[in-house]
Amino acid sequence: MKLYWSPNTRSQRALWMLEEAGLPYERVKLDLGAGEHKRPAFLAVNPMGKVPALEDGAAKVAESAAICAYVADRATDSGLAPPIGDPDRGRFLHWLFFSAGCVEPAYMQKAMGWTVDRPSMAGWGTYEAVMDVLDAALATGPWLLGDRFTAADVMIGSDLHFGVRVFKFVESRPNFEAYIDRCTARPAFQRAMAINAAGV
C-alpha cells in the first residue's frame, strides 16, 4: 500500500490508522506548497487533489473515513472493523462516517461563526448537538464500541484531539479529555505523531 500524505494535514488520521493496522505501507510525501497535489498523476488517485490518499495495487482510495474503512477491512486480524454480519458493524459505520458528515461541518460552523437558523436542513444539525452526542457516546467508554477499539476511534479521536487540544476551539469536557488521553496513549498514535513531526 502507498500512502500519499503531507505533514500537519488530515493525513494524520491515515498515518495513525496504518500504524494501528500493522500492514506494510510506503509513504509518499507531497509538497503542497509546490503544488504536487494538483499534478495529473496524483489527481488520478484523488481527483479532489487532497491528502491523504491511498493506492493499493489497482485500488485507489481517498477521504479519511474511506481510507480507515478500507485499511480496517484489509487488516482482517486487527479487530479494527467488526466484520460484516457482526451487529456492531452498523454502529461502527455510523461513527466512522459521523466524523465527515457531522463533526467536520460542526467544526466549520464553530470556527467560521455560522448560524444555523433551520437545523433540520443542515446534515449535522448544530455544533452544540454534535458535541452533546459525542459527549454522551463517550460517557461509557472506553471506546465508541465499548471495550472494542476500531477505526471509528481513529476518526473521532483525531477530530477531538485536534479540535480540543491542537486548535483549541472545541470546549473541553471531561469525557472528551479522558477519551483523548486514551487515544494519545496508544503506541500507534504516538508513532504516527512522530512520523508527522519528522516529516518523513
C-alpha positions in Angstrom: 0.0 0.0 0.0 1.1 3.5 -0.8 0.0 6.5 1.3 0.1 9.9 -0.2 0.4 12.4 2.6 1.8 15.7 3.9 2.7 16.7 7.4 0.2 18.7 9.5 -2.8 17.8 7.5 -5.7 15.3 7.8 -3.1 12.7 6.7 -2.5 12.2 10.4 -5.6 10.1 10.5 -4.4 7.7 7.8 -0.9 7.5 9.4 -2.5 6.5 12.7 -4.8 4.0 11.0 -2.0 2.3 9.1 0.2 2.2 12.2 -2.7 0.5 14.1 -3.3 -2.0 11.3 0.3 -3.1 11.2 0.2 -3.6 7.4 3.3 -2.7 5.4 3.0 0.6 3.6 5.0 3.1 1.7 4.7 6.8 2.4 4.9 9.3 -0.5 5.1 12.8 0.9 3.6 15.5 -1.3 4.9 19.1 -1.2 1.6 21.0 -1.1 3.4 24.4 -1.4 4.9 23.2 -4.7 1.5 22.0 -6.0 2.4 18.4 -6.1 -1.2 17.5 -5.1 -2.5 19.2 -8.2 -0.4 17.2 -10.7 -2.2 14.8 -13.0 -0.5 11.7 -11.6 -1.9 12.5 -8.1 -5.3 13.6 -9.4 -5.7 10.1 -10.9 -5.6 8.9 -7.3 -7.7 11.7 -5.7 -9.5 14.0 -8.2 -10.0 16.5 -5.3 -6.3 17.0 -5.1 -6.3 16.5 -1.3 -4.3 14.3 1.1 -4.5 11.7 2.4 -5.0 9.3 -0.4 -4.2 5.6 -0.7 -3.1 3.4 -3.6 -3.2 -0.4 -3.1 -2.4 -2.0 -6.4 -5.3 -1.1 -8.7 -7.4 0.2 -5.8 -7.4 3.9 -5.2 -9.0 5.4 -2.1 -9.4 9.0 -0.9 -11.3 10.6 2.0 -10.1 9.8 5.5 -13.1 7.7 6.6 -13.0 5.7 3.4 -9.2 5.0 3.9 -9.8 4.0 7.5 -12.6 1.6 6.4 -10.5 0.2 3.6 -7.5 -0.4 5.8 -9.5 -1.9 8.6 -11.1 -4.4 6.2 -7.7 -5.3 4.7 -6.2 -5.9 8.2 -8.6 -8.7 8.9 -6.8 -9.9 12.1 -6.5 -6.4 13.6 -10.0 -6.1 15.0 -10.2 -2.6 13.7 -13.5 -3.2 12.0 -16.3 -5.5 13.0 -16.9 -8.0 10.2 -20.0 -8.0 8.0 -22.7 -9.8 9.9 -21.5 -8.6 13.3 -24.2 -6.4 15.0 -21.5 -3.9 16.0 -20.8 -3.2 12.3 -23.7 -0.8 12.0 -22.7 1.4 14.9 -19.0 1.2 13.7 -20.1 2.6 10.3 -22.2 5.2 12.0 -19.3 6.6 14.0 -16.8 6.2 11.2 -18.9 8.5 8.9 -20.2 10.7 11.7 -16.8 12.4 11.5 -17.1 13.8 8.0 -20.8 14.1 8.0 -21.3 15.8 11.3 -18.1 16.7 13.2 -16.3 18.4 10.3 -19.2 20.7 9.3 -19.9 21.4 13.0 -16.3 22.4 13.4 -16.6 24.7 10.4 -19.8 26.2 11.9 -18.0 26.9 15.1 -14.7 28.2 13.5 -16.5 30.4 11.0 -19.2 31.7 13.3 -22.0 30.4 11.1 -25.6 30.5 12.5 -27.9 27.6 11.6 -31.4 29.1 11.6 -33.0 25.8 10.4 -31.0 23.0 11.9 -33.3 20.4 10.4 -31.9 21.4 7.0 -28.3 21.0 8.0 -27.0 17.4 7.8 -25.1 17.9 11.1 -27.9 19.8 12.9 -25.9 22.2 15.1 -22.4 22.4 16.6 -23.9 22.0 20.1 -26.0 18.9 19.1 -22.9 17.2 17.6 -20.8 17.9 20.7 -23.6 16.7 23.0 -24.0 13.5 21.0 -20.3 12.8 21.2 -20.2 13.6 24.9 -22.9 11.1 25.6 -21.3 8.4 23.3 -18.0 8.7 25.2 -19.6 8.6 28.7 -19.4 4.8 29.0 -16.3 4.1 27.0 -13.5 3.3 26.9 -14.1 3.4 23.1 -17.1 4.2 20.9 -17.9 0.5 20.7 -17.3 -0.2 24.4 -14.2 -2.3 25.0 -13.5 -2.5 21.3 -11.1 0.0 19.7 -11.9 0.4 16.0 -11.1 2.6 13.0 -14.1 4.8 14.2 -12.0 5.8 17.2 -9.2 6.8 14.8 -11.5 9.2 13.1 -13.3 10.6 16.1 -10.2 10.5 18.3 -8.3 12.5 15.7 -11.2 15.0 15.5 -11.3 15.6 19.2 -7.5 15.7 19.6 -7.2 18.4 17.0 -10.4 20.3 18.0 -9.8 20.3 21.8 -6.0 20.2 22.2 -4.4 21.5 19.0 -6.7 24.2 17.6 -8.5 24.7 20.9 -11.8 25.8 19.5 -13.8 22.9 21.0 -14.7 23.4 24.6 -13.1 20.9 26.9 -15.4 18.3 28.5 -14.3 15.6 31.0 -15.4 12.8 28.6 -13.5 14.4 25.8 -10.3 14.8 27.8 -10.4 11.2 29.1 -11.0 9.8 25.6 -8.3 11.9 24.1 -5.9 10.7 26.8 -6.7 7.1 25.9 -6.2 7.8 22.2 -3.0 9.6 22.5 -1.6 6.9 24.8 -1.8 4.3 22.1 1.6 3.4 20.7 0.3 3.6 17.1 -0.9 7.2 17.7 2.5 8.1 19.1 4.3 6.6 16.1 2.1 8.5 13.7 2.7 11.7 15.5 6.5 11.1 15.4 6.3 10.4 11.6 4.3 13.6 11.2 6.8 15.6 13.3 9.7 14.2 11.4 8.0 14.8 8.0 9.4 11.6 6.5 
